[in-house]
């Protein structure tokens, strides 16, 4: 979103946005300030595709209140045991739904329960919101990206070797770039388009560039590196 006022509807009708509800990705303080400058009061929600909305902000916007109808836990990701309020752990959800029940569904997200009462007066437990992830998957533009997905892409090209997928952020937009080994650098341009198309097909997220290096020169402990800072 740029800094121009949001005034013109796609059909040509003037309107003004005063309130908004956002989800799918972390909503940073910088992003909130940008919306506030435009007079937009933004409320943040936290959820997953499997569960739906798990928690939501009230008018105070100090943490998120839990939604009704779910059993919410913060657990030690190694032992599965519940952690007390104010300790960071993995978000685990149990959903009592006749058509789509979930028993202790580990989201992979990190958060914590807030022990203090909310100034808004709503007597519903709160969480601190998204505080990071466990495991090797990252969320890019609202979709999860797993190293195994990228490995599947690379396996389609015999001339390619090891890879690093680097996630950064520019102007509040996720940027995903691939660095990958190849047998012959002169052949890189011949497969660039096919590689980018394959990434889009498998991962469902468009790559913002592919850098090729000679086989045997790439060294990394991680295959997916998230360099974003949620500020």
C-alpha atoms as an extended CHARMM CRD file, in Angstrom:
* protein
*
       231  EXT
         1         1  UNK       CA              0.0000000000        0.0000000000        0.0000000000  PROA      1               0.0000000000
         2         2  UNK       CA              1.4180000000        3.4090000000       -0.9400000000  PROA      2               0.0000000000
         3         3  UNK       CA              0.8830000000        6.7470000000        0.8070000000  PROA      3               0.0000000000
         4         4  UNK       CA             -1.7890000000        8.0770000000       -1.5250000000  PROA      4               0.0000000000
         5         5  UNK       CA             -5.2260000000        8.4440000000       -0.0190000000  PROA      5               0.0000000000
         6         6  UNK       CA             -7.5560000000        5.5310000000       -0.7030000000  PROA      6               0.0000000000
         7         7  UNK       CA            -10.4350000000        7.3690000000       -2.3470000000  PROA      7               0.0000000000
         8         8  UNK       CA            -11.4390000000        5.8300000000       -5.6520000000  PROA      8               0.0000000000
         9         9  UNK       CA            -13.4380000000        2.6130000000       -5.9240000000  PROA      9               0.0000000000
        10        10  UNK       CA            -12.7570000000        0.3030000000       -8.8890000000  PROA      10              0.0000000000
        11        11  UNK       CA            -16.2020000000        1.1870000000      -10.2470000000  PROA      11              0.0000000000
        12        12  UNK       CA            -15.5350000000        4.9070000000       -9.9770000000  PROA      12              0.0000000000
        13        13  UNK       CA            -17.4750000000        5.5810000000       -6.7560000000  PROA      13              0.0000000000
        14        14  UNK       CA            -15.8150000000        7.7190000000       -4.0870000000  PROA      14              0.0000000000
        15        15  UNK       CA            -15.6260000000        6.1620000000       -0.6430000000  PROA      15              0.0000000000
        16        16  UNK       CA            -13.5880000000        6.3730000000        2.5460000000  PROA      16              0.0000000000
        17        17  UNK       CA            -12.2560000000        3.4200000000        4.5370000000  PROA      17              0.0000000000
        18        18  UNK       CA            -12.4650000000        4.1140000000        8.2690000000  PROA      18              0.0000000000
        19        19  UNK       CA            -12.0330000000        0.6300000000        9.7650000000  PROA      19              0.0000000000
        20        20  UNK       CA            -10.2420000000       -2.5090000000        8.5930000000  PROA      20              0.0000000000
        21        21  UNK       CA             -9.6250000000       -6.0490000000        9.8160000000  PROA      21              0.0000000000
        22        22  UNK       CA             -6.4020000000       -7.7480000000        8.7090000000  PROA      22              0.0000000000
        23        23  UNK       CA             -5.0170000000      -11.2560000000        9.0480000000  PROA      23              0.0000000000
        24        24  UNK       CA             -2.9570000000      -14.0070000000        7.3520000000  PROA      24              0.0000000000
        25        25  UNK       CA              0.3870000000      -12.3000000000        8.1030000000  PROA      25              0.0000000000
        26        26  UNK       CA              1.9500000000      -10.3490000000       10.9770000000  PROA      26              0.0000000000
        27        27  UNK       CA              0.7190000000       -6.7470000000       11.1040000000  PROA      27              0.0000000000
        28        28  UNK       CA              3.6770000000       -4.6090000000       12.0990000000  PROA      28              0.0000000000
        29        29  UNK       CA              3.6680000000       -1.3410000000       14.0570000000  PROA      29              0.0000000000
        30        30  UNK       CA              5.0470000000        0.3930000000       10.9530000000  PROA      30              0.0000000000
        31        31  UNK       CA              2.1260000000       -0.8470000000        8.8790000000  PROA      31              0.0000000000
        32        32  UNK       CA             -0.3390000000        0.2380000000       11.5520000000  PROA      32              0.0000000000
        33        33  UNK       CA              1.1720000000        3.7340000000       11.5970000000  PROA      33              0.0000000000
        34        34  UNK       CA              0.7900000000        3.9590000000        7.8310000000  PROA      34              0.0000000000
        35        35  UNK       CA             -2.9100000000        3.1110000000        8.0190000000  PROA      35              0.0000000000
        36        36  UNK       CA             -3.4060000000        5.4840000000       10.9340000000  PROA      36              0.0000000000
        37        37  UNK       CA             -1.9330000000        8.3160000000        8.8520000000  PROA      37              0.0000000000
        38        38  UNK       CA             -4.7880000000        7.7160000000        6.4090000000  PROA      38              0.0000000000
        39        39  UNK       CA             -7.3640000000        7.7700000000        9.1960000000  PROA      39              0.0000000000
        40        40  UNK       CA             -7.9610000000        4.0090000000        9.0770000000  PROA      40              0.0000000000
        41        41  UNK       CA             -8.5340000000        2.2120000000       12.3850000000  PROA      41              0.0000000000
        42        42  UNK       CA             -7.1220000000       -1.3070000000       11.8650000000  PROA      42              0.0000000000
        43        43  UNK       CA             -7.8910000000       -4.3970000000       13.9500000000  PROA      43              0.0000000000
        44        44  UNK       CA             -5.7240000000       -7.4700000000       13.6880000000  PROA      44              0.0000000000
        45        45  UNK       CA             -6.8750000000      -11.0850000000       13.7450000000  PROA      45              0.0000000000
        46        46  UNK       CA             -4.9290000000      -14.3080000000       14.1540000000  PROA      46              0.0000000000
        47        47  UNK       CA             -6.0140000000      -17.6200000000       12.6630000000  PROA      47              0.0000000000
        48        48  UNK       CA             -5.2600000000      -20.5270000000       10.3490000000  PROA      48              0.0000000000
        49        49  UNK       CA             -6.9320000000      -21.9790000000        7.2820000000  PROA      49              0.0000000000
        50        50  UNK       CA             -7.8410000000      -25.1010000000        9.2880000000  PROA      50              0.0000000000
        51        51  UNK       CA             -9.3810000000      -23.3320000000       12.2730000000  PROA      51              0.0000000000
        52        52  UNK       CA            -10.4740000000      -19.9080000000       11.0840000000  PROA      52              0.0000000000
        53        53  UNK       CA            -10.2240000000      -16.9190000000       13.4160000000  PROA      53              0.0000000000
        54        54  UNK       CA             -8.4690000000      -17.9360000000       16.6390000000  PROA      54              0.0000000000
        55        55  UNK       CA             -8.0720000000      -14.5170000000       18.2630000000  PROA      55              0.0000000000
        56        56  UNK       CA             -8.8860000000      -10.8720000000       17.5830000000  PROA      56              0.0000000000
        57        57  UNK       CA             -8.0100000000       -7.3860000000       18.8130000000  PROA      57              0.0000000000
        58        58  UNK       CA            -10.3980000000       -5.2630000000       20.8400000000  PROA      58              0.0000000000
        59        59  UNK       CA            -10.3960000000       -1.4600000000       20.8400000000  PROA      59              0.0000000000
        60        60  UNK       CA             -7.4800000000       -1.3460000000       23.2850000000  PROA      60              0.0000000000
        61        61  UNK       CA             -5.2720000000       -3.3580000000       20.9040000000  PROA      61              0.0000000000
        62        62  UNK       CA             -3.0710000000       -4.8050000000       23.6270000000  PROA      62              0.0000000000
        63        63  UNK       CA             -2.9960000000       -8.4410000000       22.6030000000  PROA      63              0.0000000000
        64        64  UNK       CA             -5.7910000000      -10.5180000000       21.0770000000  PROA      64              0.0000000000
        65        65  UNK       CA             -8.8430000000      -12.0650000000       22.7390000000  PROA      65              0.0000000000
        66        66  UNK       CA             -9.5360000000      -15.7400000000       22.0360000000  PROA      66              0.0000000000
        67        67  UNK       CA            -12.4990000000      -16.6600000000       19.8560000000  PROA      67              0.0000000000
        68        68  UNK       CA            -15.3080000000      -18.8230000000       21.2220000000  PROA      68              0.0000000000
        69        69  UNK       CA            -15.6450000000      -22.5070000000       20.3490000000  PROA      69              0.0000000000
        70        70  UNK       CA            -11.9720000000      -23.5470000000       20.4880000000  PROA      70              0.0000000000
        71        71  UNK       CA             -9.7380000000      -25.0880000000       23.1360000000  PROA      71              0.0000000000
        72        72  UNK       CA             -6.5390000000      -23.0610000000       23.1230000000  PROA      72              0.0000000000
        73        73  UNK       CA             -3.1760000000      -24.1580000000       24.5800000000  PROA      73              0.0000000000
        74        74  UNK       CA              0.3760000000      -22.8160000000       24.7110000000  PROA      74              0.0000000000
        75        75  UNK       CA              2.7100000000      -25.7940000000       24.9530000000  PROA      75              0.0000000000
        76        76  UNK       CA              6.3610000000      -26.7160000000       25.0580000000  PROA      76              0.0000000000
        77        77  UNK       CA              7.0030000000      -27.8270000000       21.4710000000  PROA      77              0.0000000000
        78        78  UNK       CA              9.3720000000      -30.5810000000       22.6460000000  PROA      78              0.0000000000
        79        79  UNK       CA              7.2030000000      -32.1430000000       25.3580000000  PROA      79              0.0000000000
        80        80  UNK       CA              3.6820000000      -31.0860000000       24.3980000000  PROA      80              0.0000000000
        81        81  UNK       CA              3.0290000000      -29.9820000000       27.9750000000  PROA      81              0.0000000000
        82        82  UNK       CA              1.0600000000      -26.8340000000       28.6740000000  PROA      82              0.0000000000
        83        83  UNK       CA              2.9790000000      -23.7230000000       29.6620000000  PROA      83              0.0000000000
        84        84  UNK       CA              1.7330000000      -21.1430000000       32.1880000000  PROA      84              0.0000000000
        85        85  UNK       CA              0.6510000000      -17.6350000000       31.1440000000  PROA      85              0.0000000000
        86        86  UNK       CA              3.3850000000      -15.2170000000       30.0320000000  PROA      86              0.0000000000
        87        87  UNK       CA              5.6410000000      -18.0400000000       28.7720000000  PROA      87              0.0000000000
        88        88  UNK       CA              6.2330000000      -18.3440000000       25.0210000000  PROA      88              0.0000000000
        89        89  UNK       CA              5.3910000000      -21.6500000000       23.3870000000  PROA      89              0.0000000000
        90        90  UNK       CA              3.6430000000      -23.2720000000       20.4400000000  PROA      90              0.0000000000
        91        91  UNK       CA             -0.0110000000      -22.5290000000       19.7630000000  PROA      91              0.0000000000
        92        92  UNK       CA             -2.0530000000      -25.7520000000       19.8630000000  PROA      92              0.0000000000
        93        93  UNK       CA             -5.7510000000      -25.8120000000       19.0080000000  PROA      93              0.0000000000
        94        94  UNK       CA             -8.5130000000      -28.3290000000       19.6260000000  PROA      94              0.0000000000
        95        95  UNK       CA            -11.6360000000      -27.6740000000       17.5720000000  PROA      95              0.0000000000
        96        96  UNK       CA            -14.8720000000      -29.4390000000       18.4860000000  PROA      96              0.0000000000
        97        97  UNK       CA            -16.5490000000      -29.4210000000       15.0920000000  PROA      97              0.0000000000
        98        98  UNK       CA            -18.7250000000      -32.2710000000       13.8330000000  PROA      98              0.0000000000
        99        99  UNK       CA            -17.6490000000      -31.8300000000       10.2160000000  PROA      99              0.0000000000
       100       100  UNK       CA            -13.9860000000      -30.9060000000       10.7370000000  PROA      100             0.0000000000
       101       101  UNK       CA            -12.7420000000      -31.8420000000       14.2160000000  PROA      101             0.0000000000
       102       102  UNK       CA             -9.1440000000      -31.1150000000       15.2070000000  PROA      102             0.0000000000
       103       103  UNK       CA             -7.4810000000      -32.6530000000       18.2620000000  PROA      103             0.0000000000
       104       104  UNK       CA             -4.4270000000      -30.7940000000       19.5330000000  PROA      104             0.0000000000
       105       105  UNK       CA             -3.5400000000      -29.2860000000       16.1810000000  PROA      105             0.0000000000
       106       106  UNK       CA             -0.0310000000      -27.8250000000       16.3620000000  PROA      106             0.0000000000
       107       107  UNK       CA              0.0630000000      -24.6260000000       14.3350000000  PROA      107             0.0000000000
       108       108  UNK       CA              3.8450000000      -24.1740000000       14.5030000000  PROA      108             0.0000000000
       109       109  UNK       CA              3.2750000000      -20.5610000000       15.5770000000  PROA      109             0.0000000000
       110       110  UNK       CA              4.7220000000      -19.1290000000       18.7760000000  PROA      110             0.0000000000
       111       111  UNK       CA              2.7740000000      -16.9320000000       21.1930000000  PROA      111             0.0000000000
       112       112  UNK       CA              1.9200000000      -16.6110000000       24.8720000000  PROA      112             0.0000000000
       113       113  UNK       CA             -1.1480000000      -16.1470000000       27.0420000000  PROA      113             0.0000000000
       114       114  UNK       CA             -1.3210000000      -12.7760000000       28.7950000000  PROA      114             0.0000000000
       115       115  UNK       CA             -2.0240000000      -13.0750000000       32.5050000000  PROA      115             0.0000000000
       116       116  UNK       CA             -3.1010000000       -9.4600000000       33.0930000000  PROA      116             0.0000000000
       117       117  UNK       CA             -6.7130000000       -8.3930000000       32.5720000000  PROA      117             0.0000000000
       118       118  UNK       CA             -7.4660000000       -6.3560000000       29.4670000000  PROA      118             0.0000000000
       119       119  UNK       CA             -8.2470000000       -2.6660000000       30.0930000000  PROA      119             0.0000000000
       120       120  UNK       CA            -11.2500000000       -3.0160000000       27.7710000000  PROA      120             0.0000000000
       121       121  UNK       CA            -13.0300000000       -5.0540000000       30.4710000000  PROA      121             0.0000000000
       122       122  UNK       CA            -13.7080000000       -8.0620000000       28.2500000000  PROA      122             0.0000000000
       123       123  UNK       CA            -13.2790000000      -11.1480000000       30.4670000000  PROA      123             0.0000000000
       124       124  UNK       CA            -11.8420000000      -13.3430000000       27.7210000000  PROA      124             0.0000000000
       125       125  UNK       CA             -8.2810000000      -14.6780000000       27.7020000000  PROA      125             0.0000000000
       126       126  UNK       CA             -5.7570000000      -12.8690000000       25.5420000000  PROA      126             0.0000000000
       127       127  UNK       CA             -2.6660000000      -13.8860000000       23.6340000000  PROA      127             0.0000000000
       128       128  UNK       CA              0.2490000000      -11.7250000000       22.5710000000  PROA      128             0.0000000000
       129       129  UNK       CA             -0.2830000000      -12.4920000000       18.8810000000  PROA      129             0.0000000000
       130       130  UNK       CA              2.2670000000      -13.9460000000       16.4790000000  PROA      130             0.0000000000
       131       131  UNK       CA              5.7560000000      -14.1970000000       18.0110000000  PROA      131             0.0000000000
       132       132  UNK       CA              7.5740000000      -16.3950000000       15.4980000000  PROA      132             0.0000000000
       133       133  UNK       CA              7.5370000000      -19.9950000000       14.3260000000  PROA      133             0.0000000000
       134       134  UNK       CA              9.0670000000      -23.3560000000       15.0770000000  PROA      134             0.0000000000
       135       135  UNK       CA             10.1420000000      -25.7800000000       12.3830000000  PROA      135             0.0000000000
       136       136  UNK       CA             11.4740000000      -25.0090000000        8.9310000000  PROA      136             0.0000000000
       137       137  UNK       CA              8.3760000000      -23.6090000000        7.1830000000  PROA      137             0.0000000000
       138       138  UNK       CA              7.8400000000      -19.8770000000        6.6560000000  PROA      138             0.0000000000
       139       139  UNK       CA              4.7790000000      -17.9260000000        5.5750000000  PROA      139             0.0000000000
       140       140  UNK       CA              5.2650000000      -15.7930000000        2.4650000000  PROA      140             0.0000000000
       141       141  UNK       CA              2.4550000000      -13.5130000000        1.2520000000  PROA      141             0.0000000000
       142       142  UNK       CA             -0.0140000000      -15.4750000000        3.3360000000  PROA      142             0.0000000000
       143       143  UNK       CA              1.0670000000      -18.9510000000        2.1360000000  PROA      143             0.0000000000
       144       144  UNK       CA              3.3420000000      -21.4840000000        3.8340000000  PROA      144             0.0000000000
       145       145  UNK       CA              6.5850000000      -22.3210000000        2.0610000000  PROA      145             0.0000000000
       146       146  UNK       CA              8.3430000000      -25.5650000000        3.0420000000  PROA      146             0.0000000000
       147       147  UNK       CA             11.9230000000      -26.5500000000        2.1440000000  PROA      147             0.0000000000
       148       148  UNK       CA             10.5810000000      -29.8760000000        0.8130000000  PROA      148             0.0000000000
       149       149  UNK       CA              8.4780000000      -27.9650000000       -1.7260000000  PROA      149             0.0000000000
       150       150  UNK       CA             11.5560000000      -26.1810000000       -3.0330000000  PROA      150             0.0000000000
       151       151  UNK       CA             13.4510000000      -29.4820000000       -3.0860000000  PROA      151             0.0000000000
       152       152  UNK       CA             10.6600000000      -30.8920000000       -5.2650000000  PROA      152             0.0000000000
       153       153  UNK       CA             11.0790000000      -27.9800000000       -7.6640000000  PROA      153             0.0000000000
       154       154  UNK       CA             14.8650000000      -28.4080000000       -7.8830000000  PROA      154             0.0000000000
       155       155  UNK       CA             14.5540000000      -32.1690000000       -8.4620000000  PROA      155             0.0000000000
       156       156  UNK       CA             12.7610000000      -31.3960000000      -11.7500000000  PROA      156             0.0000000000
       157       157  UNK       CA             16.0290000000      -29.9910000000      -13.1400000000  PROA      157             0.0000000000
       158       158  UNK       CA             18.9470000000      -32.5060000000      -13.2230000000  PROA      158             0.0000000000
       159       159  UNK       CA             21.4450000000      -29.7170000000      -13.8970000000  PROA      159             0.0000000000
       160       160  UNK       CA             20.6560000000      -27.9830000000      -10.5970000000  PROA      160             0.0000000000
       161       161  UNK       CA             22.1120000000      -28.7360000000       -7.1500000000  PROA      161             0.0000000000
       162       162  UNK       CA             21.8010000000      -27.2470000000       -3.6640000000  PROA      162             0.0000000000
       163       163  UNK       CA             19.7230000000      -24.1470000000       -3.0560000000  PROA      163             0.0000000000
       164       164  UNK       CA             18.9560000000      -21.3820000000       -0.5760000000  PROA      164             0.0000000000
       165       165  UNK       CA             15.5900000000      -19.6410000000       -0.5200000000  PROA      165             0.0000000000
       166       166  UNK       CA             15.9060000000      -16.2290000000        1.1120000000  PROA      166             0.0000000000
       167       167  UNK       CA             12.9030000000      -14.2610000000        2.3800000000  PROA      167             0.0000000000
       168       168  UNK       CA             13.2410000000      -10.5150000000        2.9650000000  PROA      168             0.0000000000
       169       169  UNK       CA             10.8470000000       -7.5730000000        3.0200000000  PROA      169             0.0000000000
       170       170  UNK       CA             10.7500000000       -4.3690000000        0.9820000000  PROA      170             0.0000000000
       171       171  UNK       CA              8.1690000000       -1.6440000000        1.6570000000  PROA      171             0.0000000000
       172       172  UNK       CA              6.1020000000       -4.0830000000        3.7730000000  PROA      172             0.0000000000
       173       173  UNK       CA              6.0720000000       -6.6020000000        0.8990000000  PROA      173             0.0000000000
       174       174  UNK       CA              7.5420000000      -10.1000000000        1.1460000000  PROA      174             0.0000000000
       175       175  UNK       CA             10.3800000000      -10.7850000000       -1.2940000000  PROA      175             0.0000000000
       176       176  UNK       CA             11.3840000000      -14.3820000000       -2.0630000000  PROA      176             0.0000000000
       177       177  UNK       CA             14.6350000000      -14.9840000000       -3.9540000000  PROA      177             0.0000000000
       178       178  UNK       CA             16.2920000000      -18.2600000000       -4.8960000000  PROA      178             0.0000000000
       179       179  UNK       CA             20.0160000000      -18.9450000000       -5.0460000000  PROA      179             0.0000000000
       180       180  UNK       CA             20.7500000000      -22.3050000000       -6.6760000000  PROA      180             0.0000000000
       181       181  UNK       CA             23.7190000000      -24.3040000000       -7.9540000000  PROA      181             0.0000000000
       182       182  UNK       CA             24.0030000000      -25.2560000000      -11.6340000000  PROA      182             0.0000000000
       183       183  UNK       CA             26.4250000000      -27.3550000000      -13.7180000000  PROA      183             0.0000000000
       184       184  UNK       CA             27.1130000000      -24.6490000000      -16.2880000000  PROA      184             0.0000000000
       185       185  UNK       CA             26.4480000000      -20.9490000000      -15.6950000000  PROA      185             0.0000000000
       186       186  UNK       CA             26.0430000000      -20.4090000000      -19.4300000000  PROA      186             0.0000000000
       187       187  UNK       CA             22.9490000000      -22.6110000000      -19.3490000000  PROA      187             0.0000000000
       188       188  UNK       CA             21.2220000000      -20.6540000000      -16.5850000000  PROA      188             0.0000000000
       189       189  UNK       CA             19.2500000000      -18.3080000000      -18.8240000000  PROA      189             0.0000000000
       190       190  UNK       CA             17.8580000000      -21.2740000000      -20.7240000000  PROA      190             0.0000000000
       191       191  UNK       CA             16.1020000000      -22.6650000000      -17.6580000000  PROA      191             0.0000000000
       192       192  UNK       CA             15.3500000000      -19.4770000000      -15.6900000000  PROA      192             0.0000000000
       193       193  UNK       CA             11.7950000000      -19.0400000000      -16.9780000000  PROA      193             0.0000000000
       194       194  UNK       CA             10.9510000000      -22.7370000000      -16.6280000000  PROA      194             0.0000000000
       195       195  UNK       CA             12.3360000000      -22.7420000000      -13.0810000000  PROA      195             0.0000000000
       196       196  UNK       CA             10.3030000000      -19.6910000000      -12.0590000000  PROA      196             0.0000000000
       197       197  UNK       CA              7.1550000000      -21.2150000000      -13.5740000000  PROA      197             0.0000000000
       198       198  UNK       CA              7.7720000000      -24.4640000000      -11.6800000000  PROA      198             0.0000000000
       199       199  UNK       CA              8.1720000000      -22.5250000000       -8.4080000000  PROA      199             0.0000000000
       200       200  UNK       CA              4.8320000000      -20.8320000000       -9.0300000000  PROA      200             0.0000000000
       201       201  UNK       CA              3.1390000000      -24.1730000000       -9.7940000000  PROA      201             0.0000000000
       202       202  UNK       CA              4.4590000000      -26.0510000000       -6.7540000000  PROA      202             0.0000000000
       203       203  UNK       CA              4.7700000000      -23.3850000000       -4.0640000000  PROA      203             0.0000000000
       204       204  UNK       CA              2.0290000000      -21.0320000000       -5.3350000000  PROA      204             0.0000000000
       205       205  UNK       CA              4.2530000000      -18.0610000000       -4.5470000000  PROA      205             0.0000000000
       206       206  UNK       CA              6.0590000000      -16.1840000000       -7.2840000000  PROA      206             0.0000000000
       207       207  UNK       CA              9.8490000000      -15.9490000000       -6.9960000000  PROA      207             0.0000000000
       208       208  UNK       CA             11.3460000000      -12.4540000000       -7.1440000000  PROA      208             0.0000000000
       209       209  UNK       CA             14.5030000000      -13.6190000000       -8.8360000000  PROA      209             0.0000000000
       210       210  UNK       CA             16.8520000000      -16.5880000000       -9.2910000000  PROA      210             0.0000000000
       211       211  UNK       CA             20.6070000000      -16.3690000000       -8.8540000000  PROA      211             0.0000000000
       212       212  UNK       CA             22.7380000000      -19.2130000000      -10.2500000000  PROA      212             0.0000000000
       213       213  UNK       CA             26.1310000000      -20.2960000000       -8.8840000000  PROA      213             0.0000000000
       214       214  UNK       CA             28.4010000000      -23.1860000000       -9.8350000000  PROA      214             0.0000000000
       215       215  UNK       CA             27.7990000000      -26.5490000000       -8.1770000000  PROA      215             0.0000000000
       216       216  UNK       CA             29.8620000000      -27.1080000000       -5.0720000000  PROA      216             0.0000000000
       217       217  UNK       CA             30.0850000000      -23.4220000000       -4.1410000000  PROA      217             0.0000000000
       218       218  UNK       CA             26.9060000000      -22.9980000000       -2.0680000000  PROA      218             0.0000000000
       219       219  UNK       CA             27.2360000000      -23.5100000000        1.6830000000  PROA      219             0.0000000000
       220       220  UNK       CA             24.3060000000      -23.1540000000        4.0750000000  PROA      220             0.0000000000
       221       221  UNK       CA             22.9700000000      -24.8520000000        7.1850000000  PROA      221             0.0000000000
       222       222  UNK       CA             19.4150000000      -23.8570000000        6.2430000000  PROA      222             0.0000000000
       223       223  UNK       CA             17.6130000000      -24.1840000000        2.9440000000  PROA      223             0.0000000000
       224       224  UNK       CA             15.0210000000      -21.4990000000        3.7440000000  PROA      224             0.0000000000
       225       225  UNK       CA             16.3010000000      -18.3580000000        5.4720000000  PROA      225             0.0000000000
       226       226  UNK       CA             13.8610000000      -15.7650000000        6.7820000000  PROA      226             0.0000000000
       227       227  UNK       CA             15.5540000000      -12.3750000000        7.1640000000  PROA      227             0.0000000000
       228       228  UNK       CA             12.3980000000      -10.3490000000        7.7850000000  PROA      228             0.0000000000
       229       229  UNK       CA             12.1500000000       -8.1210000000       10.8450000000  PROA      229             0.0000000000
       230       230  UNK       CA              8.6290000000       -7.4930000000       12.1050000000  PROA      230             0.0000000000
       231       231  UNK       CA              8.8930000000       -3.8140000000       13.0520000000  PROA      231             0.0000000000
